[in-house]
Amino acid sequence: MASILKRYTADFISKYRPSLSRQVESTLARIGFCRTAAMGGRTYACNQCQTKISLYNSCADRHCPQCSGARRADWLDRAAELLLPDVTYFQVVFTLPDKLSPLILGNRRKLYRTLMHTAWEALKECIETKLGMQASAMMVLHTWNQRLGHHPHVHLLVPGSGPSLDGRRWIECRQTKPTGNSPAKPTLVDNKELSREFSERFLRKLKSLHRRGKLDLEEELAGLQEPLAWAKFTDTLLAHDWCVFIERPPTSKSSPEHVLKYLARYMTGGPISDRRLVSCDNDIVTFMARNKDKHSSASQVSEKLSGVEFIRCWSLHILPKGFTKSRCFGGYSSARRTAFIALCKQLHPLAVTEQCDPQVNDAITETQDIPTERCCAKCQQPMQLLSETRRPSWRDLFYGPNHHSWFES
């Protein structure tokens, strides 16, 4: 993935520069320097076979496919500390209509934040009203689909049981009524009611942003500045299907760590991993995507994009500078976390904090920091560190003699 980005970035910048944000150019520039000689690094030598190797520093950008494996593992460890045994956890997914994508791409920071807060507010309202329980959730923002299209949605890991609103008793997870051939299953809240609450809250905040002139409506969105056009647009959105999906544990033995592992996989590194890439020949990138044809037996099909188009689609998912894509709400928020976990332990004797399964961590530590001690690949003897160079500042890299040619303007 990193080699494809470095190969086609110059052509992509040349074609789309007038419409690119500084954040996109800066991110692609950092990835272009990642693990190259310009970044500095360490040189090792083997005293037995005289082999020498150079290992260069990484860029540490969260979008880089080669970096931040340790950061993902750290997030997974911290998230797993909030999980309690003998508690049923649900995965709740809130998805915005595709019709909103152009507006969101022009107002990413405002509308991504609105999506995350609105999803939480709708979920909190339904849980407190229907279950009489203190709500809590871990949330991660995703902005893509399998074909790298813009598809903003949030995943939430939500406990199905917890302290009552007054904090005096423990409320167990609700169960469906068993039928003849189907046993009782855990349930959270009604997804249709949750979807309606979510859509109404989001549109209310969207209209408020528009009324206060906080939305960027330029170029193809300029027509939405007219009151009648805006009213028609929002009426269309209200009639649209707002997808809210609540997934219960597949089996009684399913572990919530598996959901965390899935979410951690996309915390950093971009929207597609190397294992989905098939080839990059004749300026065509081929990758695998989930098959949307329900009548086909194939679970995945190959997709083809030109190298420049592939970079364009990938760049749609570069987040605004400093934007936090993983957040905790309610009882899991940093302000309430300690008191909430203590209350859970008090009301539910089995609620003892567990550590993350070590096997879960093993799958996401593929890009740890470069170690200071290494063994020779040829003779397996310890190698000696000959020299070490610190990474230059980004200013020196961007504007120094090693800068990318496309970055000059």
VENQUI-V465621 format. One record per backbone hydrogen bond with DSSP energy under -0.5 kcal/mol. NH is the residue of the N-H (numbers start at 0). CO is the residue of the C=O. Records with the same first field share a line. If there is no record, write none. Layout:
NH: CO / CO
This chain:
4: 0
5: 1
6: 2
7: 3
8: 4
11: 7
12: 8
13: 9
14: 10
15: 11
16: 12
18: 15
19: 15 / 16
24: 20
25: 21
26: 22
27: 23
28: 24
29: 25
30: 26
31: 27
32: 28 / 29
33: 29
34: 56
35: 32
38: 35
39: 36
41: 54
42: 386
43: 52
44: 383
45: 50
46: 44 / 381
49: 45
52: 43
54: 41
55: 53
56: 39
63: 60
66: 63
68: 366
69: 366
71: 67
72: 68
73: 69
74: 70
75: 71
76: 72
77: 73
78: 74
79: 75
80: 76
81: 78
82: 79
84: 351
86: 83
89: 157
90: 246
91: 89 / 155
92: 244
93: 153
94: 242
95: 151
99: 96
100: 97
103: 99
104: 100
105: 101
106: 102 / 103
110: 106
111: 107
112: 108
113: 109
114: 110
115: 111
116: 112
117: 113
118: 114
119: 115
120: 116
121: 117
122: 118
123: 119
124: 120
125: 121
126: 122
127: 123
128: 124
129: 125
130: 126
131: 126 / 127
132: 126
133: 162
136: 328
137: 156
138: 326
139: 154
140: 324
141: 152
144: 148
147: 144
150: 142 / 148
152: 141
153: 93
154: 139
155: 91
156: 137
157: 89 / 155
159: 87
161: 170
163: 168
164: 131
166: 163
170: 161
171: 169
173: 186
175: 184
178: 181
186: 173
193: 189
194: 190
195: 191
196: 192
197: 193
198: 194
199: 195
200: 196
201: 197
202: 198
203: 199
204: 200
205: 201
206: 202
207: 203
208: 204
209: 205
210: 206
211: 207
212: 209
213: 208
214: 208
216: 214
217: 215
220: 217
221: 218
223: 220
224: 221
225: 222
229: 225
230: 226
231: 227
232: 228
233: 229
234: 230
235: 231
236: 232
237: 233
238: 234
239: 235 / 236
241: 239
242: 240
244: 92
246: 90 / 244
247: 245
253: 250
257: 254
258: 254 / 255
259: 255
260: 256
261: 257
262: 258
263: 259
264: 260
265: 261 / 262
266: 263
267: 263
268: 61
275: 272
276: 273
277: 285
278: 285
280: 283
283: 280
284: 304
285: 278 / 283
286: 302
287: 275
288: 300
290: 298
293: 291
295: 292
300: 288
302: 286
304: 284
306: 282
309: 305
310: 306
311: 307
312: 308
313: 309
314: 310
315: 311 / 312
316: 313
317: 314
318: 316
322: 319
324: 322
326: 138
328: 136
330: 134
331: 328
332: 329
335: 332
336: 332
339: 335
340: 336
341: 337
342: 338
343: 339
344: 340
345: 341
346: 342
347: 343
348: 346
350: 347
351: 349
353: 82
359: 356
360: 356
361: 357
362: 358 / 359
363: 360
364: 361
367: 364
375: 380
379: 375
382: 373
383: 44
385: 42 / 383
386: 42
388: 40
396: 392
397: 393
398: 394
399: 395
402: 399
406: 403
407: 404
